[in-house]
Amino acid sequence: MERVPETDAYRGVADDDALVRLVDELSTEHGLEFITTRRLLCLLAGTRPTDVASLVRGTGASRRRVEEVLARLTDHLDDTADGYRVRPSAVPTLRRLARCDALLPAGFTDPPPDRRWTQLRERMRVAAAGLPPSVWRLDHVPATADTAVRRAYALWANYELAGNHVLCLGDHDLTSIALTLVSPEVAVTVVDIDERILDHIATLADDWRLPVRCAFADLRAELPPSLRDGVDLVFTDPPYTPAGIELFLARGVGALRRRRGGRVLFCYSHNERQPARGLEVQNVVSGLHLAVEGVLPRFNAFDGAESIGSHSALWICQPTANAWPAAERRTGAVAIYTRGRQAEETAARPVASVPARLRGYVPLDEGAAVQLVGTGDGAPLSLDTLLRTEPPAGQGGLVRPGAVLLADLTEVHPSYAYRLLLRGLPVRRAVFAVSAQARKLGLHAADHPVWRLVAAKYRLGFDGADVIDATASPIEEVPEELRTARYVLDHPKARLAGAWREALVAQARRQGRVLVKNQARQLIAASVDPRSIEDRYLCELPERVLGAVARAMLAAVAVPEPVSEPVSDIVPAQPIVKHS
Ligand SMILES: C[S@@+](CC[C@H](N)C(=O)[O-])C[C@H]1O[C@@H](n2cnc3c(N)ncnc32)[C@H](O)[C@@H]1O
């Protein structure tokens, strides 16, 4: 083999490559805390050597972290009597890799009074002006536009956002928008129960080209399955009750990647006359095995919330190893709000009447195969457990194949009737009791677009506004135009984009054609924005996206003449008609 001459130029390139690899490794290992590592690298790339004590003081990194990074950088360092310094030839590369010019001073302060931040505040006012009206029973109390900017600035100054994933659990305050306006290299997902908020955020993100994606969930029922173990930082302004905070924090912990360095930031303050309430929340935080790194009083300002002085604190927490098992044990509360029918302090409602009513739907001879699902403590199978264990979140096994499922969904968002069926549950029949909200949302009749999708697997019946009855249909009874949807419903473990592609390939095969995956991908992209379904499961999509998916999947598919001979050419299948 020909030897490569070891010229200085060659050595320089090799050194650069090694440095790129090393910084890349440090960024992966340190996650959100890589920002502190960047500060360290930038000090080392300075004009004068720096000793270890000054590196610790100048960055806020522990001595151990500083020594570890120095050891890994040995090949690129000059170790002088006055301290360490990166070799002059490596300085430009290191400064570029550590993005030294983009570092802000660490700390949770207000942004400086310069034009950039004034403009951002103005933009956030525009964004907030389009928000749908607040919903009292969901504890909506909007934070000010300045607060959204302060949150974004604090996250940007203190955590490595580039390449990391932030989850906003509930985002009526539009923190996701402020954050991505400041730092477009971060990926942000918003989860909310309020479809209007998800719509507003998705529209802003589209119009302003921001990396924000949305998923629907009623956190009382579940965390969207695609987010389990998938994010680096969780931000939430939860309902200000101990039960609300426990639920939102537990879901947040479930979403954090199981590795060191993740953070949960939440907002909360108690009324100064009720310190016992504050203590209860502290106990909730400890019970979840979250270590509190800081509580910053008066960080968030609200239009309203006068009982707490229109301000609340920002709590910064770090999960310990026991946080994940603790979070799994503490989920599924329904009375979490400060006001309304589902306020934490509302006396317990009698729930036994709903299962008894549902039982009336099942003939006696089916009694043995019946499974009851509820949200109360007394339910034999809780909705939270079912959603955590059935695909796509779990491996299944609790719902007996062929069973009749009677589910009391009156305490959660009524869309869980279709969201359960979109998981392709292996039941013979499912009967759901839903709240009166179902009528307002148009879910009490078959003409809702999502029911058209569900009809690919279940025959549907509607009894009044509040009972939905679904019976599984054998595949032979499913017409061709529903087969794509049926394929997806029959593969609940698969993410939507993959299952949909496979379904199109299978459809083409049935028509005697050949479609390759890339063509299937293009057909899908022609009918829905691929970003709105990327990485998602069908059951967690916002309703607007589900409507678009339903229209695309069910668009009339004219079955062409079958080809009698084996096909050698690749011919696209019938394109999906794009509906507006
Ligand atoms: C609880 S509110 C707190 C106050 C906040 N400053 C605001 O005005 O919305 C925060 C967010 O949580 C959402 N939310 C409320 N209940 C929820 C639930 N059960 N599941 C998911 N999100 C929920 C609300 O729609 C809202 O966007």
The ligand as a Gaussian input file, in Angstrom:
#p B3LYP/6-31G(d) Opt

LIG

0 1
 C      -52.698000      23.806000      32.239000
 S      -52.505000      25.213000      31.240000
 C      -51.678000      26.275000      32.411000
 C      -51.649000      27.751000      32.174000
 C      -50.922000      28.231000      30.975000
 N      -50.197000      29.443000      31.258000
 C      -51.990000      28.501000      29.900000
 O      -52.509000      29.568000      29.755000
 O      -52.380000      27.558000      29.243000
 C      -51.169000      24.731000      30.196000
 C      -51.519000      23.943000      28.969000
 O      -51.908000      22.595000      29.302000
 C      -52.919000      22.174000      28.411000
 N      -53.685000      21.114000      29.072000
 C      -54.613000      21.228000      30.048000
 N      -55.070000      20.015000      30.392000
 C      -54.429000      19.103000      29.628000
 C      -54.487000      17.683000      29.524000
 N      -55.292000      16.958000      30.268000
 N      -53.686000      17.090000      28.631000
 C      -52.860000      17.824000      27.824000
 N      -52.762000      19.162000      27.895000
 C      -53.538000      19.802000      28.787000
 C      -53.713000      23.426000      28.155000
 O      -54.485000      23.342000      26.977000
 C      -52.629000      24.473000      28.093000
 O      -52.112000      24.614000      26.795000

